[in-house]
Amino acid sequence: MLMVAQALTRAEVGWIRQHPELLRNVRSIEGLIAPEEIEFASRDWHGACDAFHRHAANRSKEVQRVMRVHRDPFEPIMVILEADSPLAEYRKITDEILKRMPDEDHYPRPAAEAVRSFLMLRLGLHLGLRQKNLRQLRVCPRGHFPTAERRLEDMKCGELRWSDRERGWEVLIPSVAFKNSGSSFFGQKPFRLILPDLLDLYKYLDAYIERHRGVLLAGAKDPGTLFVKTVKTTSTEAAYDSATFY
């Protein structure tokens, strides 16, 4: 902020310095702006800007002497990490989404967006995927033939499909789709997981794939990914952007 203040009052190029008419709207504020300061700026606008510029420069040097460069990547989520059950803290978000979910019959689009947000969090908690892998995850509805594993390897993405043998929704992602595909964790084998049907997860998955996903596409070309986003356009066909989440 101090650097911005210096730039705004810099000689010849500062925006505030080039607009002395701003002083017309300045009023005295007890303890903050004295009438004498307004009068001084009225007599010598550039002198007032010079004084402010020097003040900001001196304060900036004082801050630089005592400031510490601090970058702790865990600080924003420290409250979660220190909780007795970090996953339970994130589960609270999904509970709030369901609690505030709009009526599908009256508000189909907001309801579809709410279900999508719910599934993003739930699948993220179950799978632990990077954003890229979750964003590129394809979907194969029930009753359709799933994409061949070799084809998924070529596309370097995974797929959510129904498993008749396991009677559950399965996520299959080839190891080449992961950033650390050469890790011993994969052993050149795909990542495969049957999602647990906890707290009606299957109910919302089925509803999203059968109804809500189509509402979000709004007639646009289907990109094949599980999570989609529609954008209002002036063209007859709505645009979609599967690479962007709300």
C-alpha positions as CSV (number, residue, x, y, z in Angstrom):
1,M,0.0,0.0,0.0
2,L,2.8,2.4,0.8
3,M,4.4,1.6,-2.6
4,V,1.1,2.4,-4.3
5,A,0.8,5.6,-2.4
6,Q,4.3,6.6,-3.6
7,A,3.4,5.8,-7.2
8,L,0.2,7.9,-7.0
9,T,2.0,11.0,-5.7
10,R,5.2,10.7,-7.8
11,A,6.3,13.8,-9.6
12,E,4.9,14.4,-13.1
13,V,3.4,10.8,-13.5
14,G,1.5,10.3,-10.3
15,W,-2.3,10.1,-10.8
16,I,-3.2,12.0,-7.7
17,R,-0.6,14.7,-8.4
18,Q,-2.2,15.2,-11.8
19,H,-5.7,15.8,-10.4
20,P,-5.7,18.7,-7.9
21,E,-9.5,19.0,-8.3
22,L,-9.8,16.1,-5.9
23,L,-9.2,18.5,-3.1
24,R,-12.7,20.0,-3.6
25,N,-14.2,16.9,-2.0
26,V,-11.8,16.8,1.0
27,R,-13.3,17.7,4.4
28,S,-11.5,17.9,7.7
29,I,-11.8,14.9,10.0
30,E,-10.9,15.4,13.7
31,G,-7.8,13.4,14.5
32,L,-7.1,12.5,10.9
33,I,-7.2,15.6,8.5
34,A,-6.7,19.0,10.0
35,P,-8.1,22.2,8.3
36,E,-4.5,23.6,8.2
37,E,-3.5,20.6,6.0
38,I,-6.3,21.2,3.6
39,E,-5.4,24.9,3.4
40,F,-1.7,24.0,2.8
41,A,-2.7,21.6,-0.1
42,S,-4.9,24.3,-1.6
43,R,-2.0,26.8,-1.7
44,D,0.6,24.3,-2.9
45,W,-0.8,21.1,-4.3
46,H,2.5,19.8,-5.6
47,G,4.2,20.7,-2.4
48,A,1.6,18.6,-0.5
49,C,2.1,15.7,-2.9
50,D,5.9,15.9,-2.3
51,A,5.4,15.9,1.5
52,F,3.1,12.9,1.2
53,H,5.5,11.1,-1.1
54,R,8.4,11.6,1.3
55,H,6.2,10.4,4.2
56,A,5.3,7.2,2.4
57,A,8.9,6.6,1.4
58,N,10.1,7.0,5.0
59,R,7.4,4.7,6.4
60,S,8.2,2.1,3.7
61,K,11.9,2.1,4.8
62,E,10.8,1.6,8.5
63,V,8.6,-1.4,7.5
64,Q,11.4,-3.0,5.5
65,R,13.7,-2.9,8.5
66,V,11.4,-4.9,10.7
67,M,9.4,-7.0,8.3
68,R,10.0,-10.8,7.9
69,V,9.5,-12.7,4.7
70,H,7.1,-15.4,5.7
71,R,5.6,-18.1,3.5
72,D,4.0,-21.0,5.3
73,P,1.9,-22.9,2.7
74,F,0.1,-24.6,5.6
75,E,-1.1,-21.5,7.3
76,P,-4.4,-21.1,5.4
77,I,-5.4,-24.6,6.4
78,M,-3.8,-24.8,9.8
79,V,-7.2,-24.8,11.5
80,I,-8.1,-27.9,9.5
81,L,-4.8,-29.7,10.2
82,E,-5.0,-29.1,13.9
83,A,-8.5,-30.5,14.1
84,D,-9.1,-33.9,15.6
85,S,-10.6,-35.0,12.3
86,P,-9.6,-32.9,9.4
87,L,-11.9,-34.7,7.0
88,A,-14.8,-34.1,9.2
89,E,-14.2,-30.4,9.0
90,Y,-14.4,-30.5,5.2
91,R,-17.5,-32.6,5.5
92,K,-19.2,-29.7,7.2
93,I,-19.0,-27.8,3.9
94,T,-20.9,-30.6,2.1
95,D,-23.5,-30.7,4.8
96,E,-24.1,-26.9,4.4
97,I,-24.4,-27.3,0.6
98,L,-27.1,-30.0,1.1
99,K,-28.8,-27.9,3.8
100,R,-29.1,-24.9,1.4
101,M,-29.8,-26.7,-1.8
102,P,-32.5,-25.0,-3.9
103,D,-35.6,-26.8,-5.0
104,E,-34.9,-28.5,-8.3
105,D,-38.4,-28.1,-9.6
106,H,-38.4,-24.3,-9.2
107,Y,-34.6,-23.5,-9.6
108,P,-33.1,-26.3,-11.8
109,R,-29.9,-24.4,-12.6
110,P,-28.9,-23.4,-9.0
111,A,-29.9,-26.9,-7.8
112,A,-27.6,-28.4,-10.5
113,E,-24.7,-26.1,-9.4
114,A,-25.2,-27.1,-5.8
115,V,-25.1,-30.8,-6.6
116,R,-22.0,-30.3,-8.7
117,S,-20.3,-28.4,-5.8
118,F,-21.3,-31.2,-3.4
119,L,-19.8,-33.9,-5.7
120,M,-16.6,-32.0,-6.3
121,L,-15.9,-31.9,-2.6
122,R,-17.0,-35.4,-1.8
123,L,-15.0,-37.0,-4.7
124,G,-12.1,-34.8,-3.8
125,L,-12.2,-36.1,-0.2
126,H,-12.6,-39.8,-1.3
127,L,-10.0,-39.7,-4.1
128,G,-7.4,-37.2,-3.0
129,L,-6.8,-36.2,-6.6
130,R,-5.0,-33.2,-8.0
131,Q,-7.3,-30.5,-9.4
132,K,-6.2,-31.4,-13.0
133,N,-7.1,-35.1,-12.6
134,L,-10.5,-34.3,-11.0
135,R,-11.2,-31.7,-13.7
136,Q,-10.4,-34.1,-16.6
137,L,-12.3,-37.0,-15.1
138,R,-14.7,-38.4,-17.7
139,V,-18.0,-40.0,-17.0
140,C,-19.7,-43.2,-18.4
141,P,-23.4,-43.4,-17.5
142,R,-24.9,-46.6,-16.3
143,G,-25.8,-48.9,-19.2
144,H,-23.0,-47.6,-21.5
145,F,-19.8,-49.3,-22.4
146,P,-16.9,-47.8,-20.4
147,T,-13.9,-46.3,-22.3
148,A,-11.1,-48.8,-22.9
149,E,-8.1,-48.5,-20.6
150,R,-5.8,-48.1,-23.6
151,R,-7.9,-45.2,-24.8
152,L,-7.8,-43.5,-21.4
153,E,-4.0,-43.9,-21.4
154,D,-3.9,-42.1,-24.8
155,M,-6.1,-39.3,-23.4
156,K,-4.2,-39.3,-20.1
157,C,-7.3,-39.0,-18.0
158,G,-9.6,-41.1,-15.9
159,E,-13.2,-42.1,-15.9
160,L,-16.1,-42.6,-13.6
161,R,-18.1,-45.7,-14.6
162,W,-20.6,-48.1,-13.1
163,S,-19.2,-51.6,-12.2
164,D,-21.7,-54.4,-12.5
165,R,-19.4,-56.8,-10.8
166,E,-18.8,-54.5,-7.7
167,R,-22.3,-53.0,-7.9
168,G,-20.9,-49.5,-7.4
169,W,-19.4,-46.5,-9.0
170,E,-15.8,-47.1,-10.0
171,V,-13.0,-44.5,-10.7
172,L,-10.3,-45.8,-13.0
173,I,-7.3,-43.5,-13.8
174,P,-4.3,-44.7,-15.8
175,S,-1.0,-44.1,-14.0
176,V,0.2,-42.0,-17.0
177,A,-2.4,-39.4,-16.2
178,F,-0.7,-38.5,-12.9
179,K,2.1,-36.0,-12.5
180,N,4.1,-38.6,-10.5
181,S,3.3,-41.5,-12.8
182,G,6.8,-43.0,-12.3
183,S,6.3,-43.4,-8.6
184,S,6.5,-46.8,-7.0
185,F,3.0,-46.2,-5.6
186,F,1.5,-47.0,-9.0
187,G,3.9,-49.7,-10.2
188,Q,2.7,-49.0,-13.7
189,K,-0.8,-50.0,-12.7
190,P,-3.9,-47.8,-12.9
191,F,-5.5,-46.1,-10.0
192,R,-8.8,-48.0,-9.3
193,L,-11.3,-47.2,-6.5
194,I,-14.9,-48.2,-5.8
195,L,-16.6,-45.2,-4.3
196,P,-18.4,-46.0,-1.0
197,D,-22.1,-45.2,-0.9
198,L,-21.8,-43.1,2.2
199,L,-24.5,-40.5,3.1
200,D,-26.4,-41.0,-0.2
201,L,-23.4,-40.3,-2.4
202,Y,-24.8,-42.6,-5.1
203,K,-28.1,-40.9,-5.0
204,Y,-26.5,-37.5,-5.8
205,L,-24.2,-39.0,-8.4
206,D,-27.1,-40.6,-10.3
207,A,-29.2,-37.4,-10.1
208,Y,-26.2,-35.3,-11.4
209,I,-25.4,-37.6,-14.3
210,E,-29.0,-38.2,-15.3
211,R,-30.5,-34.7,-14.9
212,H,-28.3,-31.9,-13.4
213,R,-25.4,-32.3,-15.8
214,G,-27.7,-31.8,-18.8
215,V,-29.1,-28.7,-17.1
216,L,-25.5,-27.3,-16.8
217,L,-24.7,-28.1,-20.4
218,A,-27.9,-26.3,-21.6
219,G,-27.7,-28.0,-25.0
220,A,-24.0,-27.3,-25.6
221,K,-21.7,-30.0,-27.0
222,D,-20.9,-32.6,-24.3
223,P,-17.2,-32.6,-23.5
224,G,-17.5,-36.0,-21.8
225,T,-16.1,-34.8,-18.5
226,L,-18.0,-35.4,-15.3
227,F,-17.9,-31.7,-14.2
228,V,-19.0,-29.1,-16.7
229,K,-19.8,-25.4,-16.8
230,T,-22.0,-23.5,-19.1
231,V,-21.6,-19.9,-20.1
232,K,-24.4,-17.7,-21.5
233,T,-23.6,-16.5,-25.0
234,T,-25.4,-14.7,-27.8
235,S,-25.0,-17.7,-30.1
236,T,-27.7,-20.4,-30.5
237,E,-25.4,-22.9,-28.9
238,A,-24.3,-22.3,-25.3
239,A,-20.6,-22.4,-24.8
240,Y,-19.1,-24.7,-22.3
241,D,-15.8,-24.7,-20.5
242,S,-15.0,-28.0,-18.8
243,A,-11.6,-26.6,-17.6
244,T,-13.2,-24.2,-15.1
245,F,-14.9,-24.8,-11.8
246,Y,-17.2,-22.5,-10.0
